[in-house]
């Protein structure tokens, strides 16, 4: 079972960005958290080609290989990543049930 759920819409956007940037075969989506942001913790969302069997969890969702380090997984358990495109905003959204507070832009949170 995956720690994080990547919706089909989010996966399609990740694929589009990977193709646009000529990502190498084997490139994975790395999701994690790091200290910082206006609420204390920021989401780390990037492409990576490294996987550490000892420290990372890996899942395959809608054709995207996603990796999460074990420390970040503690803060991201149950999170859903979606893609929103509308008049008001455009971008990835994180619905994190562990966040007790988040900033207005949605890129940082407090657990």
WOUR-V311717 format. One record per pair of residues at least 12 apart in sequence whose C-alpha atoms are under 10 Angstrom apart, sorted by the first residue. I is the first residue (numbers start at 1). J is the second residue. D is the distance in whole Angstrom. If there is no record, write none. Layout:
# WOUR-V311717
i=(I	I)
j=(J	J)
d=(D	D)
This chain:
# WOUR-V311717
i=(1	1	2	2	2	2	2	2	2	2	2	2	2	2	3	3	3	3	3	3	3	3	3	3	3	3	3	3	3	4	4	4	4	4	4	4	4	4	4	4	4	4	4	4	4	5	5	5	5	5	5	5	5	5	5	5	5	5	6	6	6	6	6	6	6	6	6	6	6	7	7	7	7	7	7	8	8	8	8	8	8	8	9	9	9	9	9	9	9	10	10	10	10	10	10	10	10	10	10	11	11	11	11	11	11	11	11	11	12	12	12	12	13	13	13	13	13	14	14	14	14	14	14	14	15	15	15	15	18	23	23	23	24	24	25	26	26	26	26	26	27	27	27	27	27	27	27	27	28	28	28	28	28	28	28	28	28	28	28	28	28	29	29	29	29	29	29	29	29	29	29	29	29	30	30	30	30	30	30	30	30	30	30	30	30	30	30	30	31	31	31	31	31	31	31	31	31	31	31	31	31	31	32	32	32	32	32	32	32	32	32	32	32	32	32	33	33	33	33	33	33	33	33	33	33	33	34	34	34	35	35	36	36	37	37	37	37	37	37	38	38	38	38	38	38	38	38	39	39	39	39	39	39	39	39	39	39	39	39	40	40	40	40	40	40	40	41	41	41	41	41	41	41	41	42	42	42	42	42	42	42	43	43	43	43	43	43	43	44	44	44	44	45	45	47	47	48	48	49	50	51	51	51	52	52	52	53	54	54	55	55	55	55	55	56	56	56	56	56	56	57	57	57	74	74	75	75	75	75	75	75	75	76	76	76	76	76	76	76	77	77	77	78	78	78	78	79	79	79	79	79	79	79	80	80	80	80	80	81	81	81	81	82	82	89	92	92	93	93	93	94	94	94	94	96	96	97	98	98	99)
j=(58	59	57	58	59	60	61	66	67	68	73	77	78	79	57	58	59	67	68	70	72	73	74	75	76	77	78	79	80	31	59	61	66	67	68	73	76	77	78	79	80	81	94	95	96	59	60	61	66	76	77	78	79	80	81	82	94	95	60	61	62	64	66	79	80	81	82	83	94	61	62	80	81	82	83	61	62	63	64	81	82	83	62	81	82	83	84	85	92	62	64	80	81	82	83	84	91	92	93	29	61	62	63	64	65	81	82	83	62	63	64	83	82	83	84	91	92	29	46	47	63	64	83	92	29	62	63	64	47	47	48	49	48	49	49	48	49	50	64	65	47	48	49	50	51	64	65	66	46	47	48	49	50	51	58	59	60	64	65	66	67	45	46	47	48	49	58	59	64	65	66	67	68	44	45	46	47	48	49	50	51	56	58	65	66	67	68	69	43	44	45	46	47	48	66	67	68	69	72	73	76	81	44	45	46	67	68	69	70	71	72	73	74	75	76	45	68	69	71	72	73	74	75	76	108	109	71	72	108	108	109	108	109	102	103	107	108	109	110	102	103	104	105	107	108	109	110	99	100	101	102	103	104	106	107	108	109	110	111	101	102	103	108	109	110	111	75	99	102	107	108	109	110	111	102	103	106	107	108	109	110	72	76	94	106	107	108	109	68	72	107	108	68	92	66	67	66	67	67	67	67	68	69	67	68	69	69	69	70	67	68	69	70	71	68	69	70	71	72	73	69	70	73	98	111	96	97	98	99	109	110	111	94	95	96	97	98	99	111	96	97	98	95	96	97	98	93	94	95	96	97	98	99	93	94	95	96	97	93	94	95	96	94	95	105	106	107	105	106	107	106	107	108	109	109	111	111	110	111	111)
d=(10	8	8	8	6	9	9	9	10	10	10	8	8	10	8	9	9	10	8	10	10	6	9	10	7	5	6	7	9	9	9	10	9	9	9	8	7	6	6	5	6	7	10	10	9	10	10	8	10	10	9	7	6	5	6	9	10	10	9	7	8	9	9	9	6	5	6	9	10	8	8	7	6	5	8	8	6	9	10	10	8	9	9	9	6	6	8	10	10	9	10	10	7	5	5	8	9	7	9	10	8	6	7	6	10	9	8	8	8	9	9	9	9	7	10	9	9	8	10	9	10	8	9	10	10	10	8	7	8	9	10	10	10	8	9	9	6	9	10	8	6	6	5	8	10	9	8	9	8	6	5	6	8	9	9	10	10	7	5	6	7	7	6	5	6	9	10	10	7	6	5	6	9	8	6	5	6	6	9	9	9	10	9	9	6	5	6	8	7	6	5	7	9	10	7	6	5	8	8	9	9	10	5	7	9	9	6	7	9	8	5	7	10	9	8	8	9	9	8	5	9	10	8	8	9	10	10	8	9	9	10	8	9	10	8	7	5	8	10	8	6	9	10	9	7	8	9	10	10	7	6	6	10	10	9	6	5	5	9	9	9	9	7	6	6	8	9	10	9	9	5	5	6	8	10	10	9	6	4	6	9	9	9	9	9	6	6	8	10	9	9	10	10	10	9	10	9	9	10	9	7	9	9	9	10	8	10	9	9	10	9	6	6	8	5	4	6	9	9	9	6	7	8	9	10	8	9	6	8	10	9	7	9	9	7	8	7	9	10	8	8	7	8	7	6	8	10	7	5	4	6	8	10	8	6	5	7	9	6	5	6	9	7	8	10	9	9	9	7	8	7	8	10	10	9	9	9	8	6	5)
